[in-house]
């Protein structure tokens, strides 16, 4: 499908799939959305520990980049796993120019390396951040009780409803440790009900610019 780079409301860029009228990030602000959903309401639940993090939809690598930047601030050591079935090109990554937008031009080589490193091979990008990219469909995830946090950043249910079903969220539930958390930009009632049906405790939280709400789901601890 045809893709093009567009500028979002906060001045940062994203990729648009014209045939779907769908973007990799919010048109209201790619960087704002990433920080609000995945850092503010996800990563900042953790401090001074070693965590395993799964991203559903590695995409442009923006979420991975800002997580790498946040790790030392929160004294975190992060094993980051990004699952993506259809990788973006290095040319698109360069055009997105996220390091300039974030004011971290010195990290450009690390960001490009995120996209250049081999799939299925864990690589230490900094002393506090390792990356393992997996090129596969989300439905093929089959680990158990492994992750502390999931960034669920799949394309929206309007264009890919099969990614927002009970079957997918059951896999997410199973892959999380007890007390583990999933955050997503979506606030659809059908998504919330699917999460609850598989056992998640679900919170509605204030959404990023342009969205009223988002969801955070927690796997209960069994005492």
N, C-alpha and C positions, 0 to 999 in steps of 0.2 A: 504494500500500500504506500501511497505517496506521503512523504513526511516533509515538513519544513520547520525552520526555526522561527519562533515568534517571540516578541518582547512582552512580558507580563506587567501587571500593574505596579510592581515595586521596582521596575527597571531591569530585573533579572530575566533570563531567557528560558524557554522550554521548547520541547518538540511537539508539534501538532500533527495529528493524523487527520488529514483533510476529509477522507472518505467517511470517517466516524464522527467528525466534529468533536474530537477528543484530544486532550493534551496530557502530557506526562505529569504536569503539575498544574496548579490553579492558575487561571488567567488573571486572577486578582493579585498574584505575587508568588512566584515559585519559591524563592528563598524564605519569604514570610511564612508560607504554608509549611515548609519543611521544618523550620525551627519550632513553630507553634505546635504542630501535631506530634512530631517524632522526638524532639528534644524536650520542650517544655512539659509535655504530658506523658512522655515515655522515659527517655534516658535520665532525666533529672530525678527519677525515683531511686536511682542508684548512686551511691557515693563510696569511694575508697574501697573498691572490691574488684574482683575479676569476674566478668560476666561474658556469657555467650549470647550473641544477638543474631537473629535471623531476619533478613529483609526479603519480603515477598514482592518482587519487582525491582531488581537492581537498577534497571533503566539507565538514566544519565549518570548515576553515581553521586548525585547531589547529597542524598541522605547519608551515604557512606562518608563523603568528604566532611560534612559538618559534624558527624559523629567522631571522626578522627580528630577534628579540631577541638571538640569538647572534652575528649578523654582526659587530657592532663589537667584541665580545669576542675574536673570532678574526681581526680585521682583514681581513674578507672583504667583497668587493663581489659581490652575488649578483643574477643575472638568473633569476627564479623563474617557471617555467611550470607552472600547475596545470590538469590535464585533468579534466573532470567532465561526465558526461552528464546528471545529474539534480541540479541545485543545491539546496541547502537554502534555506529562507526566512530573511529578515532577522529575523523574529520568533523563529525557532528559535535563531539566532545570539545574539540578545540573552539568551534564556533560559539558554543554555549558560554565559554569564558567565565566560569564560576569563580575561579580564584581571584580574578580582578574585581568581580562584583562583591566578593567577601573581603577584599582588602588583604588577601594572603597570597600575593603573587609568588612568594618564595616557596609555596607548596605546589606550584604548578606541575613540577616533575613528578611529585607523588601522585597527584590526581590523574595525570596521564598514565602513570604506571598502573593505577587501579584497572584501567581498561586494557592495558597491554599484557598484564601477567596472564599466565596460562590458566585455563579452566581446570577445575578439580585438583588444584594444587595450592595449599595454604602458604601464604607469603607474609612475612613480617614487613610492614611498611614503615612503622616506627617502633620504638621500644614498648609502646602501650597499645598498639593496634595491629592485628593480623587480619588478613583478608583471604577468604576462600570463596571463589565464584563457582557456582554450579549451573550449568546450562541444561535445564530440564523444565518440564511442566510442573506447576505447583501440585497437581494431583499425584505426582510421583514421589513426593516427600514422605518418608516413612520412618524417620527417627522417633525415639520415645524419650520423654523426660530429659531433654538435653538443653533447652534454651531458657534464659531468664526473661528475654524481651523479644517481641516480634514487631517489626514495622510492616504493617499490611498495606502495601502501596500498589495494589493491582489496578488495572484500568477499571473504570466505574461499571457498576452493575447494569447500567443502561446499554452498554456495548458488549460487555462480557459477563452476562449473568451467571454463567457456569462457575465463575471464580468466587462467587459470594453465596454459596450454598451450604447446607448443613454438612455435607460430605467434606467440603474443604475446611470448614471451621472445626470439624471433628479432628482432622489431621493437625490443625493448629493447636487444639487443646492437648492432643496426645504428645506433641513435640515439646510443649512447655513443661518446665519443672513446676512443682506445686508452688503456688504464690507467684508464678510467672505472669507476665502482662503482655497483652496485644493492644497496639494503638493503630487507629486508622482514621483517615479523613472522612469516611462515610458516616452518615447518621440515618440512613434509611431504616424504616421500621422493620422491613423484611430481613435486613442484615442483623439488626439487634435481636430479633426473634430467633434467627438461625443460631446465633451465638449462645443465647440462653438455652436453646433446645439441647445443646451438646454439653452444657454444664457450666458455662462461663457466668460470672457475676459481671454485669454490664453497667457502665456509667455513661450518661450523656454529659458531655463537657462543652464549654463554649468553643465554637469553631474558629478557624482562622479567618482573616478578612474575606468577605464574600460568602461565608457559610455560617449559619446560625449555630450549628452543633457539630460535634464529632463524637466518636465512640472510643471508650477504653474498656477492655475486657480482661478480667483476672481469673486465673485458674485457682480455685479454692485450695487451701491447705487442709489436708486430712489429718486431724489430730488423733 
